[in-house]
Amino acid sequence: MSSIDPKTARFETRAIHAGQSPNPENGALMTPVYFNSTFAQPAPGEPLLGYEYSRTTNPTRTALEENLASLEGADWGLCFASGMAAIDTLMSLANPGDHIVAGIDLYGGTYRLFTKFFQRYGVKFTFVDTTDLAATEAALNEAGSTLKYLYIETPSNPMLGITDIEACARLAHAAGTHLVVDNTFASPFLQSPLAMGADLVLHSCTKYLAGHSDAVAGAIVGNDPALREEIAFYQNTCGGQLGPMSAFLVMRGTKTLALRMERHSENAMAIAKFLESRDEVDKVIYPGLESHPAHALATKQMRSYGGMISFELKSGVPGGKAFSMATQVFTLAESLGGVESLVEVPPIMTHASIPAAERQAAGMADGLVRLSVGVEHIDDLLADVERGLIAAAAAK
Ligand SMILES: *Cc1c(COP(=O)(O)O)cnc(C)c1O
C-alpha cells in the first residue's frame, strides 16, 4: 500500500516510506499505534484485511515488518518482543539431536540461550571461529546430516571479528543447511546479508534500528515462504510478538537510520584512530582501521564500518573500570546503537556469563572496553575518551 516501490527505491527513501503510507480515510501521515487485541469481523471467519487477533497480526507491527523487509531487501519480515525472542523462535524450530554450528564470539545472551536451554533440550552446538573458513567447513562436515543452521554474527560482539558472509553461505548450502546472520551490529544500512546468500537475517531492533534507547524489539527477515510460514506459526503459537507501541518506536527510528549510521561510522573512525595513537592502549579493534585483520573483507562486504569499537587497556580490569567511570559523555551502560555514546566493560558486564577460559579462547583480554559511539559532536567525544584514558592510566 506504500506509494514507493519497496524493492527499487533507494535505501534512504525506503527507510522513510516502505510499509507506511497516509491513511486513505483521514490522511494521517504516520501509521497509528493500533492498541487492539481484537478486530471486528463483518461475517464469521471473514476478518477485514486479515486482522483477527493481535498475537497473530497487528497493523502497526505489519507496517514495521514491511519496512524492515524492504530495508534488508527481503520478501518478508516478522517482529518479536526482543532480539532474544526472535532467536528463541529460530532455535525452537530445531528438534532434539539437530546440530547448530555457531560463531565463537556471540552476543552473551545468545550464548546463554544456546547453552543453558537448547543444549538441555538435546540440540547440539559446535562453537567455531567463523572468521576461519577452513575450521567452519570442518565443523559443518562433522555435524553431518543433523545440521540445522550455520549461525553467525558479523561484526561480532565484542571482538568485532568479520566473517565472510558470501563464503559462509556457500559452505552452509554445500552442507545442506541454512545460513543465519545476526545483522544487529552492522544494521541493514551497512550490510545486506541476504544479497550475499544468507537465508535468514536476525535483528535486535533495540539497537541501531530503533536507535534511541527507548524500545526493546527483534526481527527475522528472509525470502523463503516456507521458512516464513514455520516461523510465523511458532510466533503465533508462543506469543513472543512485538507490541504496537514498540513497533511504532522502531519505525520512527528506521526513518533516520541512514543519517545516523553515517555519523556513527564517521565518529567511530576518528575515535579509533585517536585510541590507536595513545600509550594507555594496547590494541584497538575497529574494522575501519588498516590494523584490523579483516579490514579488506569489511571494506568488501560493508558500506562503512559502524559505531562499535573495542580496545584493550594496558591497565586491565582496574583500568577498564576507571575509564568507564571517568567519562562524562559516554554513559556507563550495557546495550548499544543509540544516538547517545555508551561505554561498557565486557568481561565484567555483558560477557560475564561466559566462562573465563572461553572468553580467553575468543581473544577477550581483561582490559577490554567496548564503546558504542553515538552521534554527539566529535570534539566532545574525543575529549571524553582522553579523560577516560587518563583515569585508566592512574588506576594502574
Ligand atoms: C542485543 C543483542 C541481541 C539481543 O537482543 P535484545 O533485543 O536485547 O533481546 C542479540 N544479538 C546481538 C548482536 C545483540 O547486540
The ligand as a Gaussian input file, in Angstrom:
#p B3LYP/6-31G(d) Opt

LIG

0 1
 C       21.299000      -7.025000      21.935000
 C       21.631000      -8.110000      21.015000
 C       20.817000      -9.251000      20.917000
 C       19.600000      -9.447000      21.810000
 O       18.611000      -8.515000      21.548000
 P       17.561000      -7.946000      22.640000
 O       16.751000      -7.002000      21.850000
 O       18.356000      -7.322000      23.731000
 O       16.798000      -9.123000      23.140000
 C       21.157000     -10.217000      20.002000
 N       22.253000     -10.101000      19.217000
 C       23.055000      -9.023000      19.286000
 C       24.251000      -8.944000      18.410000
 C       22.783000      -8.004000      20.184000
 O       23.597000      -6.937000      20.260000

